[in-house]
Amino acid sequence: MSELDKQTLLSDGVPPQTQSQQPGIEKEMDPEPVYELESHVGSGKLKGKVALITGGDSGIGRAVAIGYAKEGANIAIAYLNEDEDAEETKHRIEELGVKCTLHAGDIADESFCFQVVEDVVKQHGKLNILVNNAARQEVKNSVLDISAEQWKHTFDVNFFAMVHFTKAAIPHLSAGDTLIYTTSINAYRGNKALIDYTSTKGAIVSFARSIAQELAPKGIRVNGVAPGPIWTPLIPATMPTEMQETFGVSSPLGRPGQPADLVEPYILLASEGSAYMTGQVIHVNGGEYLSS
């Protein structure tokens, strides 16, 4: 199926489907997300850089990893247990002539986060770009239905893991290096069905803006991307079918976003093209939320 066919299909609504566990398997999705555009031909913007991407096995993370590889970066991917997706992503990255290492484990474990960074520096020799992207969510109809355990788990994966990776990475970063955080449209407009998830995304924005001020004197830039409704494995793994049927269709552009729609903003934030940007968030949401 071509990229255009997939986008046309999604403009009519997502075919209802479910997966049994988070964060979901990309290969099981129908249609599979578009994670790479033939029109993206790298120009060496990230040549010689090393990028660590959490959740880089699938979804937005996979698209960014391949996009960075096209720009010449060597890639390290941290992921939970989706080995088949991770190996497929690694294979594509290596086809592009750069190095890729896989790091499987639970980012809710602080020690794992620090170990990944240590392993990346050991295996790649350095670290220049950290993309904090991995996340989880659970749909609940009311805040009264969200247990203390769910609140903790969501914050451990979405927010505290990002803090741990950031703390582990900073000692290895130098002027010109970058930290990039995946937040969400929900941090700006709220979401009554994803209250704990939305809260973590708001915390990420505040954290990124604060760390940007701390690291600015060192020449290390900190920015974020706020995706709108993007067709990733997290959707069939967490959303009821009735929510999937209208997912993204109400946006002014009339469809959910594809992971490939996010690649260029992440490349911009990792490259010298954003040398005068820090503490900023780029919104990519099909016009669904028009921020001031």
Salt bridges, closest charged atoms under 4 A:
GLU26 OE2 - ARG62 NH1 3.00
GLU36 OE2 - LYS70 NZ 2.89
GLU36 OE2 - ARG92 NH2 2.62
GLU71 OE2 - HIS40 NE2 3.01
ASP85 OD1 - ARG62 NH2 3.85
GLU88 OE1 - LYS27 NZ 3.09
GLU88 OE2 - ARG62 NH1 3.84
GLU94 OE2 - LYS90 NZ 2.70
GLU95 OE2 - HIS91 NE2 3.11
GLU95 OE1 - ARG92 NH1 3.12
GLU110 OE2 - HIS164 ND1 3.95
GLU138 OE2 - ARG136 NH2 2.60
ASP156 OD2 - LYS152 NZ 2.79
ASP261 OD2 - ARG255 NH1 3.04
GLU288 OE2 - ARG189 NH1 2.75
